[in-house]
Structure formats: structure tokens, C-alpha cells
Amino acid sequence: MRIDYLTLFPEMFDGVLNHSILKRAQDKNVLSVNTINFRDFAQNKHQQVDDYPFGGGQGMVLKPEPVFNAMESIDHNENTRVILMCPQGRPFSQQIAEELSESEHLVFICGHYEGYDERIREHLVTDEISMGDYVLTGGELPAMTMTDAIVRLIPGVLGNQQSHEDDSFQDGLLEFPQYTRPREFKNYKVPDVLLSGNHANIERWRHEQKIIRTYDKRPDLLEHYELTQADKKVIENHNKQSSK
């Protein structure tokens, strides 16, 4: 995968892209990244990239020329996904991360100021994505977050390709509880089932814990998850135990 970032602050990406999983992905030649300062493509001697909005209003708006010119400098085609980081976009999710992980080329447009000239949105962008119902100073932090979520799903990036399959949200549920050595710590013990060696029972327990954890912490996720009769029984028993 190749990722280009159109940003006014390319140095912000250095720390994230040069450590941990993202660094290893580049070392394996699974990922290549490039930051482009679109201020370099401004068409005035002061390299101005923003201006006052027509019609009046608060704040400054990103001009179309620098962003269009920067985009034209990138080798891209009709399959390139051009992502506008924008609070008006569809909320980012694990499902969107999976979808984008299958792309060969992504471009993130990271804006600042009050907003974008609408022609950027209408004529350059393929996807508008939001990190949530709040507003940040710029699009760099959301772009980095999305990159981390996307790249780890590319085959060959993680040491164990099945590592992400039990992650929260991967199947619409939260992840089950995890334990490691020691078996007992401050009189707190690891559940016996995990020490039993019975893999069928362990898998059953883990699934039940995912159902319970999602029901307790993110019940909204269950609105889109098809519960089996066994799942419903797990919730029923959980409620009975909780009410005692």
C-alpha cells in the first residue's frame, strides 16, 4: 500500500510513521508513505493557503488551488481513495478500516482553519470520514489514527495474521478478557476454564464473555449483531447473576 498525506504540518507524522507496526510495515516493503506540504503549491508569493469565506462568516477557509495542485503532483489513478478528514463524514469504524486496507493507494487530505473550499470536496474527494462527533484543530491526528487501524489489517504486517481477528469490533463485539502469568496475583486468580486445556470450553467461554462485555459496555453494538438463542440465554443468566 502507498499512502500520501496532504498536510501543512508534515513533521507531525514523523513519530507515528517511524515506530512500531507502521515502521515494520515500511521495513517489510508492505507500506510506503509520503507527506506533501500543500503550502508549497500555493500560487502567491506569501504561500497563502487560506482566505476569508465569500458571504462573510467566522474563520478562514482553505483555498482550492494549493490542494488541487498538490493532488496533481501525485501519481494516482481512478482506484486511488482520496480521503477528506472531516466532521461531516461517515464515522470511522473497523469495517471501514477493513475496506480501506484492501486499497493500493490512499491519499489523506488534512485540513485546518474553518473548513475547505467546497470544490475540494466535490471534485477531488472519494471519501469523507470523521473520527467522531467532535472537532479537532486539524486532520493530521485522525489521519494517523486511521493509518494505524488500516495498515495492521494488511496481510504480512502483523507477525501473526490472526492477531487482529479477536480484536474488539472485528466481529461486531468487544474483545473477551485476557490473562497471563502468574496464575494467581494478590489472591486474584485466572478463571479455571482457561487453564483446563479444553479448547472447546475455552472458545465457548470467550464467546460468552464477548457477549456479556458488549451487553454491559456497548449495548448499542448488539443492535447490529444477530444474537443466537444461546447468546440470549447468556445475557439472561448474566442479568440474573447481576440482580442477586
Summary of the structure (lengths in Angstrom):
residues: 244
radius of gyration: 22.9
end to end distance: 52.9
largest distance: 73.1
contacts: 660
relative contact order: 0.13
helix: 42%
strand: 17%
